[in-house]
Amino acid sequence: MHAIRIKPGSKVNLGSIKPSQTDGLDEKAGREIYTKQAAELGELCDLMSAAATHSVLVIVQGMDTAGKDGAIRDVFARVNPAHSRAEAFKVPSTTELAHDFLWRVHQKTPELGQLSMFNRSQYEDVLVVRVHKLVPKSVWRGRYELINAFERNLSMNNTIIVKFFLHISEAEQQERLLDREEDPLKSWKLATGDWLERQHWSEYQKAYEDVLDKCSTDVAPWYVVPADHKWFRNVAMTETMIDVLKPYTKGWRAHLNEQSKMRLAELAEARDQGLVPRNPRKTSKK
């Protein structure tokens, strides 16, 4: 039930990854697993936030209707909103275009103890700009290494980076666009541009393959998530997040234990000096 982790330097062929695959899991079992996973992920994020020695950056990319909004809502449903935030990167503003392409993204990266979820990201500047030829090839081609360097810098400053590509089929995208037309609660999402972008499907697939090839690194790996089935998408992403964060828990707990000892020592000293009252519970036990 794992998302597919892309090994650094590997050659990716999205056509060989079936967007509708579910690893033999049925929907009922998948939803039961997800419910437990979501609670566990929430607990892990609480621990990360309390320790505040790391931050977590989750990047979610995909074609239109791939389910980026839904994935962020569902996968992180049990994460404390006080310690997390979602950021959506739309068409750059005039001010943003007046800076380097990473400027607007860097401002939204998480501080220690925080989880940030990017709906689209710096990768739009090697995807949309490439497909629509908004900048010369010599410009966007040089951005892969700039992005890798940017993510290495974040990692060196204790940001845990997880990047998800939601992989849907062209047929599934068409069904989702048509569903929006028929559902009054979803029709507000309709945009003629979504249909026009479908004309560039193969170009986007190639652009994403290059992103996965060139920008999946040890410190900032890409995961391909078969996303035709939303319930499986949730299971695969939540499981991946748990697997990524679990190795850090020992260090987080050790840090919190040390912090607890320091705080208790400070409190004991303040009581010895008569600055704060004694603990009545301890006094009553003597």
BAFI-3210 file (N, C-alpha, C; in Angstrom, 3 decimals, decimal comma, padded with zeros to 6 digits):
// residues 286
n [1|2|3|4|5|6|7|8|9|10|11|12|13|14|15|16|17|18|19|20|21|22|23|24|25|26|27|28|29|30|31|32|33|34|35|36|37|38|39|40|41|42|43|44|45|46|47|48|49|50|51|52|53|54|55|56|57|58|59|60|61|62|63|64|65|66|67|68|69|70|71|72|73|74|75|76|77|78|79|80|81|82|83|84|85|86|87|88|89|90|91|92|93|94|95|96|97|98|99|100|101|102|103|104|105|106|107|108|109|110|111|112|113|114|115|116|117|118|119|120|121|122|123|124|125|126|127|128|129|130|131|132|133|134|135|136|137|138|139|140|141|142|143|144|145|146|147|148|149|150|151|152|153|154|155|156|157|158|159|160|161|162|163|164|165|166|167|168|169|170|171|172|173|174|175|176|177|178|179|180|181|182|183|184|185|186|187|188|189|190|191|192|193|194|195|196|197|198|199|200|201|202|203|204|205|206|207|208|209|210|211|212|213|214|215|216|217|218|219|220|221|222|223|224|225|226|227|228|229|230|231|232|233|234|235|236|237|238|239|240|241|242|243|244|245|246|247|248|249|250|251|252|253|254|255|256|257|258|259|260|261|262|263|264|265|266|267|268|269|270|271|272|273|274|275|276|277|278|279|280|281|282|283|284|285|286]
n.u [000,817|002,120|003,078|004,965|008,298|010,676|013,798|016,850|018,204|017,066|015,296|012,183|009,109|006,037|003,964|004,211|003,246|000,377|-002,404|-004,768|-004,244|-004,467|-003,051|-004,183|-005,938|-009,179|-011,871|-013,334|-011,685|-009,486|-010,390|-010,794|-008,184|-007,046|-008,395|-007,268|-004,614|-004,663|-005,149|-002,817|-000,882|-001,577|-000,821|001,947|002,654|001,948|003,902|006,217|005,772|005,782|008,404|009,844|012,249|012,458|010,951|008,222|007,766|005,442|004,921|002,553|001,750|000,237|-001,810|-004,554|-007,519|-006,452|-006,682|-005,493|-006,296|-008,196|-006,580|-004,817|-006,657|-007,796|-005,684|-004,297|-006,180|-006,359|-004,399|-003,194|-004,492|-003,362|-000,690|-000,081|-000,313|-001,815|-000,696|-001,446|-000,263|-000,772|-001,216|001,607|001,931|002,360|004,321|005,589|006,625|008,559|010,655|013,131|012,324|012,031|011,484|008,840|008,092|009,944|009,280|007,084|007,845|008,027|008,454|010,459|008,878|006,537|004,157|003,938|001,907|002,123|000,155|000,642|003,747|007,226|007,762|006,054|007,400|009,007|007,284|004,553|005,645|007,403|005,835|004,164|005,970|006,881|009,210|012,579|014,076|016,672|016,490|014,448|015,531|017,812|016,766|016,249|018,508|018,743|016,419|016,936|019,149|017,965|016,173|018,010|019,169|016,990|016,674|019,109|018,616|016,943|014,416|012,022|011,328|008,768|007,552|004,804|003,498|000,466|-000,889|-002,970|-005,175|-005,720|-008,300|-009,668|-009,386|-011,011|-013,535|-013,808|-013,862|-016,234|-018,002|-017,957|-019,431|-021,979|-022,558|-023,811|-022,504|-019,904|-019,465|-018,482|-015,795|-015,204|-013,361|-012,606|-010,051|-009,097|-009,980|-008,701|-006,042|-005,837|-005,165|-002,498|-001,626|000,281|002,636|002,798|003,045|005,575|007,073|006,644|007,850|010,525|010,897|010,592|012,727|014,978|014,785|014,310|015,658|017,901|017,381|015,063|012,780|010,751|007,446|005,359|001,927|-000,612|-003,640|-006,249|-008,246|-009,593|-009,712|-007,663|-005,495|-005,446|-004,791|-002,244|-000,701|-000,901|000,219|002,822|003,667|003,693|005,677|007,879|008,123|008,309|011,005|012,141|011,055|012,242|014,379|012,924|011,425|013,485|014,574|012,400|012,264|014,656|014,110|011,991|013,264|014,912|012,978|011,667|013,764|014,226|011,812|011,925|014,067|013,001|010,988|012,496|013,509|011,313|009,700|007,583|004,633|004,687|004,205|001,157|000,263|002,530|003,346|001,243|001,640|003,672]
n.v [-001,208|001,090|004,355|005,009|005,240|007,297|006,507|008,288|009,665|007,787|006,583|007,594|006,272|007,187|005,988|003,330|002,982|002,188|004,188|003,429|001,380|-000,616|-002,204|-004,665|-004,160|-003,715|-001,278|-000,984|-002,166|-000,543|001,995|001,531|001,030|003,506|005,213|004,495|005,053|007,841|008,846|008,001|009,412|012,005|011,958|011,601|013,999|015,762|015,103|015,818|018,564|019,306|018,697|020,335|020,364|019,853|020,609|020,036|019,641|019,211|018,507|018,696|017,691|017,536|016,748|018,815|018,320|016,159|015,791|017,280|019,211|017,660|015,555|016,822|017,739|015,296|013,446|014,797|015,194|014,688|016,154|018,641|021,789|024,064|023,781|023,546|024,326|025,025|025,836|027,395|027,685|029,822|031,437|033,480|036,660|040,148|041,248|038,943|037,917|039,751|038,969|036,361|032,958|031,310|032,871|033,487|031,032|030,317|031,969|030,753|028,403|025,979|026,793|025,570|022,892|023,082|022,080|022,267|022,304|022,163|023,070|022,672|024,224|025,235|023,724|024,298|026,038|024,596|023,182|024,253|026,594|025,473|023,817|025,710|027,389|029,748|030,792|030,725|027,570|027,301|028,633|027,369|024,829|025,072|025,322|022,980|022,123|024,343|024,120|021,669|022,433|024,355|022,736|021,073|022,928|023,526|021,014|020,763|022,495|021,163|020,550|018,252|016,756|015,813|014,685|014,474|013,103|013,085|010,677|010,425|009,025|009,957|009,465|009,318|011,925|013,255|012,236|013,334|016,060|016,216|015,397|017,608|019,442|018,500|018,589|020,846|021,740|021,536|022,801|025,357|025,096|024,800|025,486|026,802|026,645|024,265|022,265|023,061|022,707|019,966|019,361|019,397|017,138|014,956|016,405|017,489|015,116|014,250|016,395|016,094|013,592|014,283|015,998|014,164|012,465|014,155|015,526|013,964|013,223|012,046|013,525|014,815|013,196|012,071|010,797|008,704|008,558|006,380|007,566|007,397|006,234|007,723|006,933|005,050|006,636|008,215|006,278|005,413|007,783|008,576|006,390|006,545|009,003|008,337|006,353|007,899|009,734|008,236|007,218|009,407|009,655|008,606|010,349|012,725|012,188|011,823|014,372|015,809|014,644|015,573|018,292|018,297|017,540|019,777|021,809|020,921|021,046|023,791|024,632|023,428|024,803|027,389|026,988|026,370|028,820|030,112|031,330|030,283|028,412|025,359|022,011|020,784|018,173|016,544|017,250|016,283|013,580|012,926]
n.w [000,000|-000,236|-001,405|-004,375|-004,080|-005,587|-006,695|-006,338|-009,284|-010,960|-013,893|-014,831|-015,897|-016,343|-017,643|-017,083|-014,587|-013,004|-012,635|-011,384|-009,646|-006,663|-005,010|-004,405|-002,372|-000,968|-001,007|001,437|003,415|003,028|003,842|006,567|007,418|006,824|008,648|011,127|010,578|010,135|012,681|013,963|012,524|013,267|015,980|015,731|014,517|016,541|018,408|017,001|016,838|019,543|020,333|018,610|017,198|014,600|011,412|009,110|005,699|003,252|-000,059|-002,588|-005,726|-009,007|-011,872|-013,082|-011,227|-009,898|-007,223|-005,183|-003,218|-001,788|-000,889|000,896|002,767|003,692|004,382|006,386|008,310|011,058|012,184|014,346|013,832|014,865|014,648|012,024|008,512|005,348|002,138|-000,873|-004,096|-006,597|-009,809|-010,270|-008,642|-009,627|-008,004|-007,063|-009,444|-009,892|-008,386|-007,766|-008,736|-006,543|-004,395|-003,424|-002,478|-000,505|001,616|002,718|003,874|006,558|010,053|012,824|014,459|013,091|010,561|007,128|004,243|000,873|-001,771|-004,928|-005,968|-005,919|-008,093|-010,160|-011,706|-013,336|-014,733|-015,668|-016,823|-018,565|-020,291|-021,455|-022,508|-021,219|-020,326|-021,607|-022,634|-021,667|-019,284|-017,610|-017,515|-015,981|-013,488|-012,088|-010,585|-008,935|-007,436|-006,154|-004,621|-003,002|-001,543|-000,269|001,429|003,114|004,295|005,674|007,658|009,306|008,220|007,352|004,360|002,194|-000,846|-002,961|-005,910|-007,388|-009,202|-011,796|-014,282|-017,734|-018,567|-016,122|-015,240|-017,097|-016,382|-013,829|-014,386|-015,842|-013,857|-012,203|-013,639|-013,309|-010,649|-008,458|-006,179|-006,805|-009,134|-009,079|-009,223|-011,844|-014,778|-017,874|-018,710|-017,623|-019,322|-021,635|-020,892|-020,971|-023,528|-023,520|-022,303|-022,688|-022,827|-020,279|-018,813|-019,596|-018,633|-015,883|-015,525|-015,925|-013,745|-011,625|-012,206|-011,989|-009,568|-007,322|-004,374|-001,775|000,529|-000,076|-001,201|-003,978|-004,220|-006,025|-006,277|-006,915|-007,967|-008,935|-007,437|-004,754|-002,067|-001,890|-002,484|-000,136|001,807|000,907|000,985|003,694|005,019|004,010|005,111|007,840|007,872|007,162|009,300|011,669|012,303|013,560|016,056|018,402|018,913|019,240|021,553|023,399|023,433|024,489|027,010|028,140|028,132|029,925|032,325|032,717|033,059|035,369|037,178|037,228|038,326|040,842|041,974|042,051|043,937|046,193|046,698|047,475|045,643|044,236|045,141|047,127|045,883|046,568|046,369|046,592|049,140|050,729|050,628|052,301]
ca.u [000,000|002,996|003,331|006,181|009,403|011,545|015,206|017,613|018,894|016,378|014,540|010,779|008,135|004,725|003,085|004,351|002,627|-001,068|-003,045|-005,916|-003,835|-004,806|-002,237|-005,030|-006,753|-010,513|-012,172|-013,756|-010,492|-008,634|-010,917|-010,544|-006,754|-006,818|-008,895|-006,254|-003,401|-004,841|-004,969|-001,393|-000,155|-001,842|000,005|003,337|002,821|001,919|005,217|007,144|005,538|006,202|009,868|010,246|013,622|012,300|009,703|007,852|007,227|004,824|004,598|001,576|001,636|-000,567|-002,602|-005,844|-008,469|-005,751|-007,119|-004,527|-007,038|-008,774|-005,515|-004,356|-007,746|-008,042|-004,491|-003,892|-007,418|-006,196|-003,256|-003,608|-004,372|-002,545|000,710|000,021|-000,992|-001,777|-000,378|-001,755|000,488|-001,504|-000,443|002,388|001,534|003,366|005,424|006,314|007,364|009,678|011,712|013,498|011,155|011,932|011,228|007,514|008,003|010,777|008,572|006,024|008,374|007,654|009,421|010,592|007,653|005,375|003,940|003,372|001,488|002,086|-000,685|001,538|004,978|008,294|007,837|005,300|008,343|009,621|006,157|003,728|006,473|008,004|004,813|003,630|007,102|006,836|010,612|013,387|014,517|017,914|016,134|013,790|016,397|018,738|016,047|016,248|019,567|018,422|015,420|017,623|019,964|017,002|015,668|019,131|019,293|015,916|016,982|020,223|018,037|016,028|013,099|011,760|010,622|008,097|006,920|003,862|002,873|-000,789|-000,881|-004,284|-005,231|-006,394|-009,732|-010,211|-009,490|-012,204|-014,709|-013,904|-014,286|-017,655|-018,735|-018,079|-020,513|-023,272|-022,728|-023,841|-021,561|-018,544|-019,387|-017,694|-014,404|-015,039|-012,579|-012,382|-008,631|-008,828|-010,172|-007,644|-004,778|-005,832|-004,527|-001,054|-001,449|001,542|003,739|002,882|003,560|007,019|007,639|006,638|008,873|011,823|010,937|010,821|014,083|016,043|014,619|014,087|016,954|017,843|016,829|013,758|012,334|009,436|006,630|004,250|000,747|-001,731|-004,672|-007,584|-009,142|-009,238|-009,513|-006,331|-004,580|-005,346|-004,058|-000,843|-000,018|-000,829|001,196|004,144|004,005|004,019|006,979|008,918|008,272|008,572|012,400|012,528|010,346|013,155|015,085|011,977|011,100|014,680|014,655|011,341|012,663|015,664|013,410|011,204|014,205|015,319|011,859|011,440|014,862|013,962|010,678|012,401|014,892|012,102|010,297|013,466|013,670|010,030|009,095|006,323|004,194|005,018|003,220|000,368|000,136|003,726|003,360|000,239|002,073|004,702]
ca.v [000,000|002,251|005,148|004,532|006,171|007,388|006,493|009,367|009,331|006,767|007,043|007,326|006,161|007,213|005,076|001,985|002,987|002,195|005,126|002,823|000,236|-000,542|-003,220|-005,759|-003,727|-003,248|000,044|-001,055|-002,397|000,634|003,071|001,158|001,254|004,950|005,812|004,267|005,758|009,280|009,128|007,824|010,545|013,153|011,810|011,831|015,437|016,394|014,870|016,664|019,951|019,510|018,685|021,548|020,273|019,703|021,019|019,108|020,258|018,247|019,106|017,888|018,114|016,652|017,380|019,349|017,333|014,999|015,625|017,898|019,767|016,562|014,804|017,603|017,727|013,967|012,827|015,530|015,536|014,572|016,970|019,852|022,958|025,107|023,538|023,216|025,244|024,678|026,966|027,140|028,573|030,046|032,218|034,478|038,064|041,032|041,348|037,659|037,808|040,683|038,316|035,053|032,077|030,641|033,871|033,372|029,725|030,292|032,670|029,906|027,166|025,898|026,966|024,376|022,539|023,317|021,299|023,037|021,485|022,993|022,687|023,214|024,630|025,708|022,878|024,910|026,795|023,705|022,452|025,158|027,498|024,655|023,391|026,870|028,158|031,090|031,208|029,889|026,273|027,489|029,134|026,357|023,657|025,340|025,422|021,712|022,126|025,385|023,527|020,677|023,160|024,958|021,694|020,666|023,955|023,306|019,788|021,039|023,251|020,248|020,399|016,941|017,059|014,691|015,226|013,527|013,347|012,352|010,145|010,003|008,749|010,969|009,138|009,686|013,381|013,633|011,916|014,290|017,343|016,089|015,353|018,972|020,114|017,965|018,770|022,282|022,053|021,470|023,540|026,581|024,784|024,685|026,491|026,405|026,343|022,870|021,479|023,446|022,117|018,556|019,250|019,284|016,023|014,236|017,317|017,546|013,838|014,282|017,380|015,476|012,549|014,933|016,453|012,994|011,989|015,084|016,195|013,059|013,102|011,363|014,412|015,318|012,209|012,109|009,589|008,668|007,987|006,048|008,409|007,285|005,940|008,677|006,237|004,444|007,778|008,582|005,222|005,411|008,988|008,568|005,367|007,085|010,013|007,632|005,703|008,933|010,412|007,324|007,131|010,582|009,715|008,352|011,608|013,718|011,850|012,093|015,829|016,229|014,204|016,519|019,549|018,094|017,583|021,167|022,577|020,481|021,572|025,223|024,769|023,061|025,915|028,498|026,647|026,502|030,260|030,629|032,141|029,640|027,533|023,939|021,132|020,211|016,732|015,917|017,506|015,440|012,190|012,699]
ca.w [000,000|-000,243|-002,594|-005,030|-003,876|-006,751|-006,312|-006,971|-010,518|-011,753|-015,053|-014,536|-016,989|-015,703|-018,340|-016,519|-013,260|-013,213|-011,697|-010,703|-008,834|-005,234|-004,320|-003,950|-001,233|-001,337|-000,447|002,833|004,235|002,903|004,682|007,962|007,649|006,805|009,891|012,160|010,177|010,303|014,110|014,279|011,947|014,124|017,182|015,343|014,282|017,863|019,003|016,265|017,216|020,930|020,393|017,876|016,683|013,157|010,762|008,044|004,486|002,342|-001,349|-003,328|-007,120|-009,839|-012,924|-012,643|-010,688|-009,330|-005,838|-004,263|-002,075|-001,018|-000,238|002,038|003,763|004,260|004,977|007,585|009,014|012,512|012,610|015,057|012,944|015,491|014,321|010,604|007,600|003,934|001,273|-002,279|-004,983|-007,837|-010,775|-009,533|-008,711|-010,221|-007,040|-007,052|-010,698|-009,842|-007,617|-008,286|-008,684|-005,241|-003,354|-002,815|-001,834|000,700|002,689|003,249|004,443|007,978|011,136|013,646|015,177|012,235|009,347|006,018|003,103|-000,326|-002,911|-005,950|-005,296|-006,802|-009,283|-011,251|-012,527|-014,316|-015,317|-016,469|-017,642|-019,624|-021,255|-022,176|-023,035|-020,610|-020,249|-022,503|-022,117|-020,921|-017,955|-016,769|-017,367|-014,885|-012,214|-011,358|-009,577|-007,963|-006,540|-005,321|-003,645|-002,074|-000,652|000,596|002,466|004,075|005,030|006,592|008,765|010,005|007,617|006,750|003,118|001,533|-002,055|-003,549|-007,212|-007,479|-010,564|-012,280|-015,716|-018,541|-018,557|-014,816|-015,207|-017,857|-015,568|-012,726|-014,949|-016,169|-012,591|-011,693|-014,365|-012,887|-009,213|-008,138|-005,113|-007,345|-010,396|-008,897|-009,545|-013,287|-015,493|-019,262|-018,821|-017,276|-020,546|-022,575|-020,450|-021,351|-024,835|-023,286|-021,362|-022,889|-022,505|-018,817|-018,319|-019,821|-017,710|-014,559|-015,505|-015,739|-012,352|-010,782|-012,498|-011,622|-008,275|-006,195|-003,715|-000,479|001,562|-000,511|-002,187|-004,603|-004,158|-006,972|-005,626|-007,800|-007,361|-009,543|-006,326|-003,703|-000,799|-001,909|-002,367|001,279|002,507|000,486|001,466|005,159|005,373|003,695|006,114|009,083|007,690|007,137|010,590|012,788|012,734|014,341|017,335|019,516|019,186|019,755|022,943|024,205|023,579|025,410|028,350|028,619|028,408|031,144|033,450|032,905|033,600|036,752|037,989|037,386|039,241|042,181|042,466|042,369|045,184|047,273|046,947|047,927|044,596|043,859|046,232|047,073|045,267|047,681|046,209|047,143|050,572|051,377|050,622|053,328]
c.u [000,850|002,854|004,684|007,283|010,340|013,006|015,949|018,325|018,218|015,621|013,091|009,956|006,754|003,742|003,141|003,740|001,125|-001,756|-004,173|-005,531|-004,152|-004,050|-003,082|-005,933|-008,139|-010,845|-012,538|-012,562|-009,580|-009,091|-010,697|-009,077|-006,466|-007,264|-007,873|-004,980|-003,511|-004,642|-003,503|-000,563|-000,365|-000,986|001,480|003,608|002,763|003,287|006,266|007,014|006,017|007,718|010,451|011,722|013,617|011,031|009,443|007,247|006,725|004,424|003,678|001,408|000,763|-001,295|-003,877|-006,783|-007,780|-006,132|-006,192|-005,214|-007,572|-007,733|-005,020|-005,403|-007,852|-006,840|-004,121|-005,095|-007,259|-004,978|-003,766|-003,425|-003,548|-001,081|000,910|-000,689|-000,820|-001,542|-000,672|-001,027|-000,217|-000,613|000,317|001,863|002,648|004,579|006,256|007,149|008,572|010,854|012,111|012,371|010,982|011,516|009,905|007,364|008,754|010,069|007,527|006,537|008,162|008,803|009,470|009,311|006,389|005,352|003,317|003,074|001,327|001,191|-000,111|002,716|005,951|008,364|006,979|006,239|009,240|008,541|005,359|004,587|007,149|006,982|004,329|004,721|007,099|008,227|011,401|013,809|015,768|017,648|015,529|014,665|017,387|018,085|016,036|017,289|019,338|017,395|016,069|018,467|019,083|016,512|016,771|019,312|018,226|016,213|018,097|019,756|016,866|014,584|013,012|010,871|010,061|007,316|006,069|003,409|001,642|-001,009|-002,272|-004,208|-005,958|-007,898|-010,380|-010,338|-010,733|-013,470|-014,895|-014,329|-015,780|-018,516|-018,945|-019,225|-021,877|-023,552|-022,678|-022,840|-020,114|-018,367|-018,572|-016,224|-014,132|-014,228|-012,336|-010,930|-008,292|-008,969|-009,082|-006,310|-004,683|-005,173|-003,013|-000,723|-000,083|002,746|003,909|003,439|005,073|007,689|007,689|007,679|010,253|011,982|011,268|012,226|015,144|015,962|014,165|015,443|016,786|017,169|015,449|013,204|010,951|008,748|005,512|003,092|-000,313|-003,007|-006,021|-008,641|-008,724|-008,969|-008,133|-005,262|-004,365|-004,538|-002,573|-000,079|000,147|000,198|002,620|004,571|004,405|005,399|008,121|009,179|008,689|010,043|012,871|011,987|011,264|013,890|014,155|011,643|012,290|014,824|013,615|011,652|013,689|015,031|012,597|012,093|014,632|014,199|011,577|012,523|014,671|012,838|011,100|013,226|014,023|011,352|011,235|013,675|012,368|009,312|007,753|005,930|004,638|003,899|002,434|000,226|001,349|003,783|002,422|000,666|003,089|004,066]
c.v [001,258|003,056|004,689|005,569|006,118|007,473|007,611|008,878|008,298|007,397|006,631|007,276|006,079|006,266|003,658|001,863|003,159|003,112|004,514|001,673|000,467|-001,584|-004,345|-005,426|-003,320|-001,975|-000,011|-001,226|-001,174|001,773|002,784|001,408|002,749|005,616|005,670|005,050|007,260|009,681|009,016|008,975|011,803|013,132|012,081|013,316|016,226|016,273|015,741|018,116|020,248|019,579|019,921|021,546|020,148|020,415|020,016|019,898|019,158|018,984|018,160|018,485|017,116|017,441|017,965|018,190|016,123|014,767|016,230|018,455|018,657|015,766|015,532|017,590|016,378|013,398|013,488|015,951|015,527|015,337|018,263|021,077|024,090|024,986|023,205|024,269|024,750|025,948|026,577|028,164|028,651|030,813|033,320|035,891|038,882|041,144|040,075|037,482|038,728|040,140|037,012|034,061|031,366|031,592|033,651|032,054|029,723|030,956|031,803|028,603|027,160|026,191|025,681|024,140|022,691|022,363|022,209|022,094|022,400|022,348|023,406|023,858|025,243|024,905|023,396|025,633|025,920|022,832|023,370|026,026|026,750|024,321|024,567|027,827|029,603|031,665|030,301|028,579|026,414|027,969|028,019|025,136|023,842|025,346|024,116|021,728|023,221|024,873|022,510|021,349|023,808|023,931|021,133|021,653|023,788|022,075|020,005|021,846|022,500|020,278|019,023|017,175|015,783|015,259|014,140|014,002|012,463|011,964|009,655|009,770|009,874|010,735|009,538|011,204|013,853|013,378|012,932|015,673|017,313|016,053|016,752|019,720|019,715|018,156|020,255|022,679|022,025|022,330|024,822|026,365|024,793|025,841|025,974|025,985|024,901|021,973|021,792|022,809|020,642|018,328|019,062|018,106|015,358|015,109|017,433|016,249|013,786|015,249|016,805|014,369|013,148|015,465|015,286|012,451|012,852|015,618|015,271|012,769|012,386|012,222|014,937|014,393|012,515|010,759|009,718|007,922|007,659|006,666|008,376|006,993|006,808|007,982|005,583|005,519|008,139|007,560|005,305|006,618|008,972|007,554|005,861|008,109|009,362|007,004|006,713|009,503|009,494|007,267|008,306|010,546|009,493|009,631|012,668|013,440|012,127|013,594|016,331|015,809|015,154|017,858|019,450|018,174|019,016|021,988|022,206|021,005|023,062|025,457|024,462|024,192|027,099|028,235|026,766|027,959|030,914|031,475|031,583|028,683|026,087|023,177|020,446|018,695|016,003|016,084|016,554|013,982|011,898|012,318]
c.w [000,000|-001,522|-003,137|-004,866|-005,074|-006,282|-007,031|-008,229|-011,393|-012,910|-014,866|-015,814|-016,354|-016,370|-017,797|-015,131|-013,432|-012,192|-010,882|-009,776|-007,357|-004,418|-003,736|-002,781|-001,719|-000,553|001,035|003,752|004,207|003,788|006,166|008,325|007,745|008,105|011,022|011,847|010,438|011,761|014,487|013,732|012,782|015,378|016,874|015,138|015,588|018,530|018,331|016,700|018,628|021,040|019,722|017,491|015,159|012,699|009,641|006,894|003,566|001,071|-002,102|-004,721|-007,877|-010,898|-012,330|-012,317|-010,061|-007,870|-004,812|-003,021|-001,176|-000,272|001,007|003,147|004,461|005,000|006,298|008,433|010,524|013,040|013,229|014,156|013,543|015,102|012,852|009,768|006,164|003,124|-000,170|-003,141|-006,336|-008,818|-010,025|-009,721|-009,361|-009,309|-007,033|-008,310|-010,737|-009,037|-008,306|-007,998|-007,352|-004,114|-002,649|-002,057|-000,506|001,884|003,384|003,850|005,958|008,941|011,954|014,445|014,353|011,038|008,300|004,867|001,896|-001,385|-004,123|-005,222|-006,298|-008,101|-010,438|-012,222|-013,395|-014,973|-016,248|-017,386|-018,784|-020,710|-022,093|-022,663|-022,525|-020,401|-021,182|-021,826|-021,269|-019,495|-017,104|-016,557|-016,211|-013,512|-011,430|-010,243|-008,539|-006,954|-005,615|-004,245|-002,575|-001,065|000,243|001,732|003,533|004,935|006,040|007,795|009,399|009,506|006,953|005,534|002,505|000,347|-002,717|-004,932|-007,303|-008,941|-010,951|-013,784|-016,439|-018,551|-017,239|-014,699|-015,944|-017,050|-014,449|-013,223|-015,285|-014,913|-012,027|-012,381|-013,823|-011,404|-008,871|-007,055|-005,582|-008,595|-010,273|-009,241|-011,045|-013,860|-016,909|-019,472|-018,501|-018,507|-021,563|-022,211|-020,820|-022,707|-024,703|-022,370|-021,499|-022,558|-020,995|-018,246|-018,479|-018,845|-016,290|-014,472|-015,291|-014,316|-011,423|-010,978|-011,832|-010,201|-007,149|-005,593|-002,384|000,584|001,206|-001,593|-002,761|-004,439|-005,187|-006,307|-006,677|-007,222|-008,071|-008,486|-005,132|-002,371|-000,747|-001,819|-000,906|002,068|002,192|001,031|002,977|005,633|005,128|004,729|007,437|008,989|007,712|008,532|011,740|013,224|013,607|015,773|018,535|019,910|019,749|021,221|023,862|024,454|024,573|026,839|028,954|028,965|029,698|032,380|033,757|033,537|035,055|037,679|038,251|038,388|040,679|042,787|042,861|043,670|046,381|047,665|047,399|046,896|044,128|044,970|046,023|046,385|046,392|047,576|046,791|048,652|051,318|051,459|051,713|054,669]
res [m|h|a|i|r|i|k|p|g|s|k|v|n|l|g|s|i|k|p|s|q|t|d|g|l|d|e|k|a|g|r|e|i|y|t|k|q|a|a|e|l|g|e|l|c|d|l|m|s|a|a|a|t|h|s|v|l|v|i|v|q|g|m|d|t|a|g|k|d|g|a|i|r|d|v|f|a|r|v|n|p|a|h|s|r|a|e|a|f|k|v|p|s|t|t|e|l|a|h|d|f|l|w|r|v|h|q|k|t|p|e|l|g|q|l|s|m|f|n|r|s|q|y|e|d|v|l|v|v|r|v|h|k|l|v|p|k|s|v|w|r|g|r|y|e|l|i|n|a|f|e|r|n|l|s|m|n|n|t|i|i|v|k|f|f|l|h|i|s|e|a|e|q|q|e|r|l|l|d|r|e|e|d|p|l|k|s|w|k|l|a|t|g|d|w|l|e|r|q|h|w|s|e|y|q|k|a|y|e|d|v|l|d|k|c|s|t|d|v|a|p|w|y|v|v|p|a|d|h|k|w|f|r|n|v|a|m|t|e|t|m|i|d|v|l|k|p|y|t|k|g|w|r|a|h|l|n|e|q|s|k|m|r|l|a|e|l|a|e|a|r|d|q|g|l|v|p|r|n|p|r|k|t|s|k|k]
***
